[in-house]
Amino acid sequence: MELAIVFDLTKYRFHIDFSLAVFSFSFCGIMSVHKKIVPF
């Protein structure tokens, strides 16, 4: 029972980390494109 709870938590944690990674990656991509268009 407890093992299943821990597994759910790690899966949830992984999902959060993955979402943050995707968000930061897309944010960096948007910023680099913005710098090419607007030079500041």
MDTraj code that builds the backbone (N, CA, C; nanometers):
import mdtraj as md
import numpy as np

residues = "MET GLU LEU ALA ILE VAL PHE ASP LEU THR LYS TYR ARG PHE HIS ILE ASP PHE SER LEU ALA VAL PHE SER PHE SER PHE CYS GLY ILE MET SER VAL HIS LYS LYS ILE VAL PRO PHE".split()
xyz = np.array([
    [0.0836, -0.1207, 0.0000],
    [0.0000, 0.0000, 0.0000],
    [0.0873, 0.1260, 0.0000],
    [0.1808, 0.1332, 0.0956],
    [0.2673, 0.2514, 0.1042],
    [0.3564, 0.2640, -0.0195],
    [0.3987, 0.1486, -0.0714],
    [0.4838, 0.1484, -0.1903],
    [0.4105, 0.2116, -0.3092],
    [0.2818, 0.1820, -0.3202],
    [0.2015, 0.2388, -0.4288],
    [0.1918, 0.3907, -0.4141],
    [0.1772, 0.4386, -0.2904],
    [0.1697, 0.5829, -0.2647],
    [0.3016, 0.6496, -0.3044],
    [0.4131, 0.5876, -0.2654],
    [0.5448, 0.6421, -0.3003],
    [0.5620, 0.6439, -0.4520],
    [0.5174, 0.5375, -0.5175],
    [0.5281, 0.5298, -0.6634],
    [0.4458, 0.6404, -0.7292],
    [0.3248, 0.6635, -0.6786],
    [0.2406, 0.7707, -0.7321],
    [0.3083, 0.9060, -0.7137],
    [0.3701, 0.9271, -0.5974],
    [0.4376, 1.0542, -0.5703],
    [0.5546, 1.0757, -0.6653],
    [0.6344, 0.9713, -0.6883],
    [0.7495, 0.9861, -0.7779],
    [0.7026, 1.0113, -0.9214],
    [0.5926, 0.9451, -0.9601],
    [0.5373, 0.9658, -1.0942],
    [0.4886, 1.1103, -1.1079],
    [0.4221, 1.1608, -1.0037],
    [0.3719, 1.2981, -1.0029],
    [0.4882, 1.3962, -1.0068],
    [0.5907, 1.3671, -0.9270],
    [0.7101, 1.4511, -0.9215],
    [0.7786, 1.4553, -1.0583],
    [0.7889, 1.3401, -1.1225],
    [0.8502, 1.3325, -1.2552],
    [0.7701, 1.4154, -1.3553],
    [0.6381, 1.4101, -1.3442],
    [0.5515, 1.4858, -1.4345],
    [0.5746, 1.6355, -1.4165],
    [0.5873, 1.6805, -1.2912],
    [0.6134, 1.8219, -1.2621],
    [0.7493, 1.8631, -1.3189],
    [0.8526, 1.7795, -1.2942],
    [0.9865, 1.8105, -1.3452],
    [0.9854, 1.8178, -1.4976],
    [0.9146, 1.7249, -1.5610],
    [0.9073, 1.7218, -1.7072],
    [0.8374, 1.8473, -1.7600],
    [0.7281, 1.8866, -1.6936],
    [0.6546, 2.0062, -1.7351],
    [0.7418, 2.1303, -1.7203],
    [0.8163, 2.1383, -1.6080],
    [0.9054, 2.2520, -1.5863],
    [1.0152, 2.2562, -1.6917],
    [1.0704, 2.1399, -1.7244],
    [1.1764, 2.1337, -1.8254],
    [1.1240, 2.1804, -1.9614],
    [1.0057, 2.1324, -1.9989],
    [0.9454, 2.1724, -2.1266],
    [0.9167, 2.3223, -2.1262],
    [0.8641, 2.3733, -2.0145],
    [0.8323, 2.5157, -2.0037],
    [0.9576, 2.6014, -2.0160],
    [1.0640, 2.5658, -1.9425],
    [1.1873, 2.6448, -1.9469],
    [1.2516, 2.6370, -2.0850],
    [1.2442, 2.5180, -2.1473],
    [1.3014, 2.5009, -2.2813],
    [1.2283, 2.5886, -2.3827],
    [1.0950, 2.5866, -2.3783],
    [1.0168, 2.6678, -2.4714],
    [1.0372, 2.8169, -2.4428],
    [1.0521, 2.8528, -2.3138],
    [1.0756, 2.9920, -2.2762],
    [1.2085, 3.0398, -2.3323],
    [1.3135, 2.9564, -2.3210],
    [1.4454, 2.9910, -2.3757],
    [1.4369, 3.0055, -2.5273],
    [1.3619, 2.9172, -2.5911],
    [1.3457, 2.9250, -2.7362],
    [1.2764, 3.0539, -2.7769],
    [1.1714, 3.0920, -2.7050],
    [1.0983, 3.2156, -2.7336],
    [1.1896, 3.3364, -2.7129],
    [1.2685, 3.3353, -2.6056],
    [1.3581, 3.4472, -2.5774],
    [1.4657, 3.4608, -2.6847],
    [1.5210, 3.3486, -2.7322],
    [1.6250, 3.3551, -2.8360],
    [1.5663, 3.4087, -2.9668],
    [1.4443, 3.3658, -2.9996],
    [1.3777, 3.4168, -3.1200],
    [1.3498, 3.5654, -3.1039],
    [1.3067, 3.6061, -2.9855],
    [1.2786, 3.7465, -2.9560],
    [1.4054, 3.8303, -2.9714],
    [1.5188, 3.7769, -2.9267],
    [1.6455, 3.8499, -2.9389],
    [1.6864, 3.8661, -3.0852],
    [1.6525, 3.7682, -3.1691],
    [1.6845, 3.7803, -3.3124],
    [1.5989, 3.8889, -3.3773],
    [1.4748, 3.9011, -3.3321],
    [1.3841, 4.0006, -3.3904],
    [1.4106, 4.1384, -3.3291],
    [1.4154, 4.1437, -3.1959],
    [1.4353, 4.2705, -3.1253],
    [1.5719, 4.2664, -3.0568],
    [1.6704, 4.3419, -3.1035],
    [1.8074, 4.3309, -3.0508],
    [1.8310, 4.4013, -2.9165],
    [1.7609, 4.3577, -2.8111],
    [1.7924, 4.4078, -2.6760],
    [1.7466, 4.3101, -2.5709],
])
top = md.Topology()
chain = top.add_chain()
for i, resn in enumerate(residues, 1):
    res = top.add_residue(resn, chain, resSeq=i)
    for name in ("N", "CA", "C"):
        top.add_atom(name, md.element.get_by_symbol(name[0]), res)
traj = md.Trajectory(xyz[None], top)
